Amino acid sequence: MDDWPDWVQQLPVVDTPFPGCRGHLLAGPHGQIVFWSFPTGASVPRHQHGPQLGLVVAGQLQLAVGDDTRTLCSGKHFTLADRVPHAAVVAPGTLVIEVFADPDRHTSAQRSA
C-alpha cells in the first residue's frame, strides 16, 4: 500500500509541525482519527497529550515511552494513557491510523486553492 484510498485523501489535511508526515483528519465531538503517511520517514520528538491508540497498517515505527523503546511492524498496535510522554522514529513508507480521545488534538491545515 503506497498511500490511503482517495476517500481518505479527500479528508482535511492535518496541520503538523513534524516534517516527513502527512495526516488526514476525521474528527467529531468524541475524538479524532488521523490516517498518517510517512513517505520519507519521520522523527517525532517527545510530546504528550490525551489518551490515544494506534495501528501500524504498513511499514514500521520505533515507539519510545519512558525508558522503553519497541519496534512495531504492520499489524501491530499501541495504546498510550493520558499525558504519557512518548516519541517515535518512523520508517519511510509507513502508514499508521491513530485514534485520539481528545476531540481537538489536531487541527486541519488550510488547503491552497
Number of C-alpha atoms within 10 A of each C-alpha: 10 11 16 14 9 8 7 16 14 11 16 18 22 20 15 14 8 11 12 16 21 18 25 22 24 18 21 11 9 10 17 20 22 23 24 22 24 21 17 13 19 19 16 17 13 13 11 14 16 15 16 20 15 18 19 20 18 20 19 22 23 16 18 17 15 11 6 8 13 11 13 18 17 15 12 13 15 12 12 17 13 13 12 15 15 19 17 19 16 26 19 17 16 25 28 22 17 20 19 21 18 18 16 14 13 20 15 16 13 10 7 4 3
